[in-house]
Amino acid sequence: MTAMPPADTTVIQRLRELPRTEIADEIETLVLRKFKTVLLMDESEDLPVDISYFDLGLTSLRLTEIRQSLEQLLDLSINVNVLFNEPTVAQLVDYLADALSTPSA
């Protein structure tokens, strides 16, 4: 497996400048794309955002893969506990949107 390229700062900067609701929409699109890829789903298939991703068949190993990918893409550190405390795509998107919309200190 090849190393991921560094996070695209223009994408991150653009996301950080959007209103909170638009950040959530953009992140949901990114997160759904990652989950569908890992779950071997077609882009046109619906992925329920309010069902635990473990109930959808995701393993903790695959979840770690998604977390690492999102960390690189969004230039955020995502504590692994978040994935278990926020076990749906909708909850994860809310967490990430909050993290991106809160100015860094």
Residue frames as a rotation matrix with the C-alpha (Angstrom) as fourth column:
MET 1
0.585 0.811 0.000 0.00
0.811 -0.585 0.000 0.00
0.000 0.000 -1.000 0.00
THR 2
-0.298 -0.716 0.632 1.43
0.675 -0.626 -0.391 3.40
0.675 0.310 0.670 -0.92
ALA 3
-0.617 0.011 -0.787 1.59
0.668 -0.521 -0.531 6.33
-0.416 -0.853 0.315 1.46
MET 4
0.489 0.843 0.225 -1.18
0.865 -0.436 -0.249 8.88
-0.112 0.316 -0.942 1.16
PRO 5
-0.270 -0.556 0.786 -0.16
0.582 -0.745 -0.327 12.31
0.767 0.370 0.524 -0.15
PRO 6
-0.909 -0.076 -0.411 -0.13
0.389 -0.512 -0.766 15.14
-0.152 -0.856 0.494 2.38
ALA 7
0.021 0.978 -0.205 -3.48
0.791 -0.142 -0.595 16.73
-0.612 -0.150 -0.777 3.14
ASP 8
-0.299 -0.011 0.954 -4.61
0.801 -0.547 0.244 19.18
0.519 0.837 0.172 0.50
THR 9
-0.712 -0.060 -0.700 -4.46
0.584 -0.605 -0.542 22.47
-0.391 -0.794 0.466 2.40
THR 10
-0.904 0.426 -0.037 -6.72
-0.378 -0.756 0.535 24.22
0.200 0.497 0.844 -0.09
VAL 11
-0.205 0.848 -0.489 -9.51
0.170 0.523 0.835 21.69
0.964 0.087 -0.251 0.56
ILE 12
-0.232 0.053 -0.971 -9.02
0.954 0.205 -0.217 21.97
0.188 -0.977 -0.098 4.31
GLN 13
-0.920 -0.147 -0.365 -8.91
0.232 -0.951 -0.203 25.76
-0.317 -0.272 0.909 4.20
ARG 14
-0.700 0.714 -0.013 -12.04
-0.342 -0.319 0.884 25.86
0.627 0.623 0.468 2.02
LEU 15
-0.076 0.673 -0.736 -13.87
0.562 0.639 0.526 23.56
0.824 -0.374 -0.427 4.44
ARG 16
-0.454 -0.184 -0.872 -12.85
0.883 -0.224 -0.413 25.64
-0.119 -0.957 0.264 7.45
GLU 17
-0.983 0.040 -0.177 -14.23
-0.059 -0.993 0.104 28.79
-0.172 0.113 0.979 5.80
LEU 18
-0.533 0.841 -0.095 -17.67
0.086 0.165 0.983 27.32
0.842 0.515 -0.160 5.11
PRO 19
-0.083 0.611 0.787 -20.66
-0.939 -0.312 0.143 27.77
0.333 -0.728 0.600 7.43
ARG 20
-0.566 -0.197 0.801 -21.14
-0.655 0.697 -0.291 24.86
-0.501 -0.689 -0.524 9.87
THR 21
0.408 0.806 0.429 -24.06
-0.311 0.564 -0.765 23.32
-0.859 0.178 0.480 7.91
GLU 22
0.796 -0.165 -0.582 -22.11
-0.580 0.064 -0.812 23.35
0.171 0.984 -0.045 4.67
ILE 23
-0.345 -0.923 0.171 -19.07
-0.930 0.311 -0.198 21.85
0.130 -0.227 -0.965 6.40
ALA 24
-0.247 0.327 0.912 -21.28
-0.468 0.784 -0.408 19.00
-0.848 -0.528 -0.041 7.59
ASP 25
0.804 0.587 -0.093 -22.63
-0.332 0.313 -0.890 18.41
-0.493 0.747 0.446 4.06
GLU 26
0.434 -0.730 -0.527 -19.13
-0.789 -0.025 -0.614 18.33
0.435 0.683 -0.587 2.55
ILE 27
-0.533 -0.661 0.529 -17.78
-0.840 0.488 -0.236 16.05
-0.102 -0.570 -0.815 5.27
GLU 28
0.197 0.681 0.706 -20.75
-0.432 0.706 -0.561 13.70
-0.880 -0.195 0.433 4.95
THR 29
0.872 0.087 -0.482 -19.96
-0.489 0.210 -0.847 13.30
0.028 0.974 0.225 1.26
LEU 30
-0.040 -0.981 -0.190 -16.30
-0.841 0.136 -0.523 12.53
0.539 0.139 -0.831 2.03
VAL 31
-0.496 -0.132 0.858 -17.12
-0.750 0.564 -0.347 10.15
-0.438 -0.816 -0.378 4.89
LEU 32
0.551 0.770 0.323 -19.76
-0.436 0.595 -0.676 8.28
-0.712 0.232 0.663 2.89
ARG 33
0.661 -0.375 -0.650 -17.32
-0.642 0.166 -0.749 7.85
0.388 0.912 -0.131 0.02
LYS 34
-0.430 -0.880 0.201 -14.70
-0.846 0.315 -0.431 6.37
0.316 -0.355 -0.880 2.40
PHE 35
-0.285 0.387 0.877 -17.18
-0.606 0.636 -0.478 4.02
-0.742 -0.668 0.054 4.08
LYS 36
0.768 0.624 -0.148 -18.63
-0.487 0.418 -0.767 2.83
-0.417 0.660 0.625 0.76
THR 37
0.278 -0.757 -0.591 -15.15
-0.780 0.180 -0.599 2.11
0.560 0.628 -0.541 -0.58
VAL 38
-0.666 -0.593 0.454 -14.18
-0.745 0.486 -0.458 0.08
0.051 -0.643 -0.764 2.48
LEU 39
-0.189 0.694 0.695 -17.53
-0.406 0.589 -0.699 -1.75
-0.894 -0.414 0.170 2.53
LEU 40
-0.909 -0.270 0.317 -17.15
0.173 0.448 0.877 -2.50
-0.379 0.852 -0.361 -1.22
MET 41
0.118 0.993 -0.033 -20.36
0.552 -0.093 -0.829 -0.66
-0.825 0.079 -0.559 -2.01
ASP 42
-0.235 -0.057 0.970 -21.18
0.933 -0.293 0.208 0.94
0.273 0.954 0.122 -5.33
GLU 43
-0.978 -0.204 -0.032 -21.27
0.206 -0.954 -0.218 4.75
0.014 -0.220 0.975 -5.32
SER 44
-0.528 0.840 0.124 -24.99
-0.421 -0.386 0.821 4.64
0.738 0.381 0.557 -6.20
GLU 45
-0.109 0.482 -0.869 -25.90
0.625 0.714 0.318 2.42
0.773 -0.509 -0.378 -3.23
ASP 46
0.437 0.338 0.833 -27.46
-0.417 -0.745 0.521 4.03
0.797 -0.575 -0.185 -0.18
LEU 47
-0.488 -0.582 -0.651 -25.52
0.471 0.452 -0.758 3.80
0.735 -0.676 0.053 3.07
PRO 48
0.624 0.778 -0.072 -27.73
0.472 -0.303 0.828 4.44
0.622 -0.551 -0.556 6.11
VAL 49
-0.225 -0.761 0.609 -26.15
-0.067 -0.611 -0.789 7.21
0.972 -0.219 0.086 8.18
ASP 50
0.045 0.337 0.940 -28.08
-0.924 -0.343 0.167 6.45
0.379 -0.877 0.297 11.39
ILE 51
0.967 0.175 -0.186 -27.18
-0.112 0.945 0.307 2.76
0.230 -0.276 0.933 11.74
SER 52
0.517 -0.817 0.256 -24.07
-0.414 0.023 0.910 1.68
-0.749 -0.577 -0.327 13.63
TYR 53
0.285 -0.455 -0.843 -21.29
-0.939 0.041 -0.340 1.01
0.190 0.889 -0.416 11.16
PHE 54
-0.753 -0.491 0.439 -20.59
-0.586 0.803 -0.106 -2.22
-0.300 -0.337 -0.892 13.01
ASP 55
0.005 0.849 0.528 -24.12
-0.058 0.527 -0.848 -3.35
-0.998 -0.026 0.052 12.15
LEU 56
0.713 0.198 -0.672 -23.29
-0.632 -0.234 -0.739 -2.56
-0.304 0.952 -0.042 8.51
GLY 57
0.938 -0.341 0.060 -20.44
0.344 0.899 -0.271 -5.07
0.039 0.275 0.961 8.67
LEU 58
0.486 -0.801 0.349 -17.49
-0.393 -0.557 -0.732 -2.78
0.780 0.219 -0.586 9.34
THR 59
0.548 -0.406 -0.731 -14.67
0.741 0.641 0.199 -4.26
0.388 -0.651 0.652 11.42
SER 60
0.822 -0.291 -0.489 -12.48
0.177 -0.685 0.706 -2.32
-0.541 -0.667 -0.512 13.83
LEU 61
-0.217 -0.936 0.277 -9.53
0.614 0.090 0.784 -2.87
-0.759 0.340 0.556 11.46
ARG 62
-0.212 0.224 0.951 -11.42
0.921 -0.280 0.271 -1.28
0.327 0.933 -0.147 8.54
LEU 63
0.838 0.542 -0.061 -12.61
0.519 -0.757 0.397 1.51
0.169 -0.365 -0.916 10.83
THR 64
0.357 -0.812 -0.462 -9.00
0.342 -0.347 0.873 2.26
-0.869 -0.470 0.154 11.72
GLU 65
-0.477 -0.479 0.737 -8.22
0.838 0.006 0.545 2.43
-0.265 0.878 0.399 7.99
ILE 66
0.310 0.689 0.655 -11.05
0.777 -0.580 0.243 4.97
0.547 0.434 -0.715 7.52
ARG 67
0.857 -0.008 -0.515 -9.88
0.394 -0.634 0.665 6.98
-0.332 -0.773 -0.540 10.55
GLN 68
-0.110 -0.987 -0.117 -6.33
0.525 -0.158 0.837 7.24
-0.844 0.031 0.535 9.20
SER 69
-0.415 0.024 0.910 -7.59
0.895 -0.168 0.413 8.25
0.163 0.985 0.048 5.77
LEU 70
0.618 0.732 0.287 -9.88
0.633 -0.679 0.371 10.95
0.466 -0.047 -0.883 7.22
GLU 71
0.588 -0.493 -0.641 -7.09
0.458 -0.450 0.766 12.23
-0.666 -0.745 -0.039 9.47
GLN 72
-0.504 -0.831 0.237 -4.87
0.643 -0.177 0.745 12.76
-0.577 0.528 0.624 6.45
LEU 73
-0.261 0.488 0.833 -7.62
0.865 -0.264 0.426 14.18
0.428 0.832 -0.353 4.29
LEU 74
0.682 0.678 0.276 -8.92
0.449 -0.685 0.573 16.62
0.578 -0.267 -0.771 6.91
ASP 75
-0.306 -0.899 0.314 -5.61
0.100 -0.358 -0.928 17.29
0.947 -0.252 0.199 8.70
LEU 76
0.332 0.477 0.814 -7.22
-0.832 -0.259 0.491 16.34
0.445 -0.840 0.310 12.01
SER 77
-0.878 -0.462 -0.127 -6.28
-0.323 0.766 -0.556 13.95
0.354 -0.447 -0.822 14.75
ILE 78
0.189 0.981 -0.051 -9.24
-0.717 0.173 0.676 11.66
0.671 -0.091 0.735 15.41
ASN 79
-0.541 -0.324 0.776 -9.12
-0.814 0.435 -0.386 9.85
-0.212 -0.840 -0.499 18.75
VAL 80
-0.838 0.179 -0.516 -10.04
-0.110 0.870 0.480 6.19
0.535 0.459 -0.709 18.23
ASN 81
-0.781 0.577 -0.239 -12.58
0.444 0.244 -0.862 6.47
-0.439 -0.779 -0.447 21.08
VAL 82
-0.497 0.602 -0.625 -14.59
-0.637 -0.742 -0.209 8.88
-0.590 0.295 0.752 18.92
LEU 83
-0.605 0.217 -0.766 -15.25
-0.641 0.437 0.631 6.08
0.472 0.873 -0.126 16.45
PHE 84
-0.714 0.335 -0.615 -16.68
0.485 0.870 -0.089 3.88
0.505 -0.362 -0.784 19.17
ASN 85
-0.637 0.481 -0.603 -18.52
0.426 -0.432 -0.795 6.70
-0.643 -0.763 0.070 20.98
GLU 86
-0.112 0.550 -0.828 -19.92
-0.703 -0.633 -0.325 8.05
-0.702 0.546 0.457 17.68
PRO 87
-0.569 -0.311 0.761 -20.83
0.034 0.916 0.400 4.73
-0.821 0.253 -0.511 16.03
THR 88
0.445 0.669 0.595 -22.86
0.690 0.166 -0.704 6.06
-0.570 0.724 -0.388 13.10
VAL 89
-0.318 -0.525 0.789 -21.85
0.915 -0.389 0.110 8.02
0.250 0.757 0.604 10.03
ALA 90
0.459 0.587 0.667 -24.18
0.389 -0.808 0.443 10.86
0.798 0.056 -0.599 11.09
GLN 91
0.955 -0.122 -0.272 -22.56
0.231 -0.271 0.934 11.13
-0.188 -0.955 -0.231 14.54
LEU 92
0.059 -0.991 0.119 -19.06
0.850 0.112 0.515 10.95
-0.523 0.071 0.849 13.08
VAL 93
-0.125 -0.030 0.992 -19.91
0.793 -0.603 0.081 13.67
0.596 0.797 0.099 10.55
ASP 94
0.840 0.469 0.274 -21.22
0.196 -0.733 0.652 15.91
0.506 -0.493 -0.707 13.37
TYR 95
0.694 -0.645 -0.321 -18.04
0.452 0.044 0.891 15.34
-0.560 -0.763 0.322 15.35
LEU 96
-0.231 -0.835 0.499 -15.79
0.936 -0.052 0.347 16.11
-0.264 0.548 0.794 12.37
ALA 97
0.175 0.371 0.912 -17.84
0.628 -0.756 0.186 19.17
0.758 0.540 -0.365 11.36
ASP 98
0.984 0.152 -0.096 -17.57
0.165 -0.543 0.823 20.53
0.073 -0.826 -0.559 14.90
ALA 99
0.361 -0.926 -0.112 -13.83
0.633 0.155 0.759 19.87
-0.685 -0.345 0.642 14.91
LEU 100
-0.356 -0.504 0.787 -13.34
0.931 -0.268 0.249 21.68
0.085 0.821 0.565 11.61
SER 101
0.307 0.557 0.772 -15.64
0.492 -0.787 0.372 24.59
0.814 0.266 -0.516 12.41
THR 102
0.922 -0.096 -0.375 -13.97
0.318 -0.363 0.876 25.27
-0.220 -0.927 -0.304 15.77
PRO 103
0.709 -0.698 0.099 -10.99
-0.439 -0.548 -0.712 27.58
0.551 0.462 -0.695 15.27
SER 104
0.441 -0.649 -0.620 -7.69
0.696 0.683 -0.220 25.97
0.567 -0.335 0.753 16.22
ALA 105
0.961 -0.117 -0.250 -5.92
0.120 -0.639 0.760 27.53
-0.248 -0.761 -0.600 19.15
